[in-house]
Amino acid sequence: MSPRFPSRPSRTSGIRTRAAVLAAGMGASVVLGAGGAAAADTTATSSVASAVEAQAAAQAKAAKAAESAKAAQVAKAAANAKKSAAARKASVQKKAASWVDPVRNYRLTASFNQAGGMWSHKHSGQDFAVPIGTDVMATHSGTVVKAGPNGAGDGPAYGNAIVIKHGNGTYSQYAHLSRIDVRVGQVVTTGQHIARSGNTGNSSGPHLHFEIRTTPNYGSAVDPVAFLRSKGTTV
């Protein structure tokens, strides 16, 4: 019999075993590398999404702020427009309610209720001494109800005269005029030119005779200076 010797691993088998171990290690490395790359991709995607969300939030905030600012501007403009309209209305109302002296650069002479030989009764108005041709103005807005010679129906002593009816139930009269520049039925405004002063009728010199009445006719006069002063004039 031939003697038996223990068998030894073949060289080929050892090589195969080492190759398997190396392959396993390399596979593990590949697997680990792929996992790291996947984790890195996930982190990058998350960062981009956060940045987009932050940008969108900032844009929305800016848009909201711009909208609020625009709304505030619109509200301010509306408030200013309302304020301006109120101011204009107040100015118009004040102007409509105001009274002015019938002439400028005058000197007061014969006064209301003054006795004298020039009148059959006491003086019914206030005289404003001014040169002939001085601009005569409506002391308040109203409608002309009398205009013409012979005192516009109140008698020749007044000469050429005008009577204006006002909205508050009073009347103003202008007499001794050299020229009449309005007609009956005409609407006039406060301070509007209506005539030129003169010396017509029963007059001792150039002046404007002015009355405030409670009716359009002679005999209903009240103190014109006190009346005008109560309306804010400086007569």
C-alpha positions, 0 to 999 in steps of 0.5 A, a space after each residue: 500500500 502506498 502511504 497517505 499524506 494529509 491533503 493541503 489546500 490548493 493554491 487556487 482555492 486560497 486565491 479564490 477565498 481572498 478574492 471573495 473577501 476583497 469583493 465583499 469589502 469592495 461591495 460594502 464600500 460601494 454600498 456605503 459610498 452610495 448611501 453617503 451620496 444619497 444623504 448628501 443629495 437629500 441635504 442639498 435638496 432640503 437646503 434649496 427648498 428652504 431657500 425657495 420658501 424663504 424667498 417666497 415668504 419675503 416676496 409675499 411680505 413685501 407685496 403685503 407691505 406695498 399693498 398696505 402702503 398703497 391703501 394708506 396713500 389712497 386713504 390719505 388722498 381721500 381724506 385730503 380731498 374730503 378736507 379740501 372739499 369741506 374747506 371749499 364748502 366752508 369758504 363758499 358758505 362764508 362768502 355767501 353769508 358775508 356782508 360788505 360795505 356798499 362803497 370804499 374810501 368813504 366818510 360817514 356823514 348824515 346818520 340814521 334817525 338824524 333830524 334835519 331840514 333836508 328830510 320831512 322826517 328823520 333821516 332814514 339811512 346812512 350817508 357815505 360821502 364819496 365822489 361822483 362815479 364811485 363804484 357802488 357794490 351789493 352789500 350782500 347777495 340777493 335779487 334786485 326788486 327795484 331799480 330806476 329813477 324817482 327812487 325806484 318808486 319810493 319818491 323823487 327825493 332818492 333820485 336814482 335808486 336800487 333795492 335788493 332783496 336778500 335771502 335773510 328777509 332783509 332789503 338794502 337800498 342805494 340812492 342818489 346814484 348817477 348810474 344804475 347798472 342792474 335791472 329788476 330780477 337780476 341776481 347779484 353776489 356779495 360785493 358785485 358792482 351795481 351802480 355809480 354814486 352820484 348827486 341825484 334827487 334831494 342831495 346836498 352833495 355827492 354821496 351814497 344814501 344807504 338803507 337796510 329795510 325789513 320790506 322793499 318800501 320806504 318806512 321800514 328802515 333800521 339802523 344800517 350801520 348797526 346792522 352791518 357791524 352785526 354782520 362783521 363789517 368795519 363800517 
